[in-house]
Amino acid sequence: MIHAAPTLIAWRPFLDPLDLHTLWWLTLIPMALFVAMAYKAVRLPELDDYWRSVAVMTAQIVLAMIALAAALHLIIEFVVPLLSR
């Protein structure tokens, strides 16, 4: 067990990344939000409907990633074993 105080004092984000291997999926929503914010800020001609557009695109990204993960899971569980016969 590593003590938190000495680790946080000398923490270097790119050289010593956080140990989030079991919780990696929690970064999906903030990452999708920031990508949608940047994309919509550049692409929208007027920023009147900015936050609604960002929310819609964030939801689209998250739902697409969930659908892709489910499809990949089905392929690995059912299609790949059929190929090895």
C-alpha positions in Angstrom: 0.0 0.0 0.0 1.4 3.3 -1.0 0.9 6.3 1.2 -1.1 9.1 -0.4 0.8 12.1 0.9 4.3 11.3 -0.6 2.7 10.2 -3.8 0.7 13.3 -4.3 3.6 15.6 -3.6 5.8 14.1 -6.3 2.9 13.2 -8.7 3.9 13.8 -12.4 0.7 13.3 -14.5 2.4 11.9 -17.7 5.2 9.9 -16.0 3.2 8.6 -13.1 -0.5 8.2 -14.3 -3.2 7.5 -11.8 -4.0 3.8 -11.2 -7.6 3.8 -12.6 -7.5 0.5 -14.4 -10.6 -0.8 -12.7 -12.5 2.4 -13.1 -11.4 3.4 -16.6 -15.0 3.6 -17.8 -15.7 6.6 -15.5 -13.6 8.8 -17.8 -16.0 8.2 -20.8 -18.6 10.9 -19.8 -16.1 13.7 -19.0 -14.1 12.9 -22.1 -17.3 12.9 -24.3 -18.4 16.1 -22.7 -15.1 17.9 -23.4 -14.9 16.6 -27.0 -18.5 17.8 -27.6 -17.8 21.2 -26.1 -14.7 21.8 -28.3 -16.4 20.5 -31.4 -19.6 22.4 -31.0 -17.7 25.6 -30.1 -15.8 25.4 -33.4 -18.6 24.1 -35.7 -21.8 26.0 -34.6 -22.3 29.3 -36.6 -24.1 30.8 -33.6 -23.8 29.8 -29.9 -27.5 30.4 -29.1 -28.2 26.6 -28.8 -24.7 25.6 -27.6 -25.4 23.7 -24.4 -28.3 21.7 -25.9 -26.1 20.7 -28.8 -23.3 19.8 -26.5 -25.7 17.6 -24.4 -27.1 15.9 -27.4 -23.6 15.1 -28.8 -22.4 13.9 -25.5 -25.3 11.5 -25.2 -24.7 10.3 -28.8 -21.0 9.7 -28.1 -21.8 7.8 -24.8 -24.6 5.7 -26.4 -22.4 4.9 -29.4 -19.6 3.7 -27.3 -21.9 1.5 -25.3 -23.4 0.1 -28.5 -19.9 -0.6 -29.9 -18.9 -2.3 -26.7 -22.0 -4.5 -26.8 -21.4 -5.4 -30.4 -17.8 -6.2 -29.8 -18.7 -8.4 -26.9 -21.3 -10.3 -29.0 -18.7 -10.8 -31.7 -16.1 -12.1 -29.3 -18.4 -14.4 -27.4 -20.4 -15.9 -30.3 -18.7 -15.3 -33.7 -15.0 -15.9 -32.8 -15.7 -19.4 -31.3 -17.5 -20.4 -34.5 -14.5 -19.5 -36.5 -12.2 -21.8 -34.6 -14.2 -24.9 -35.5 
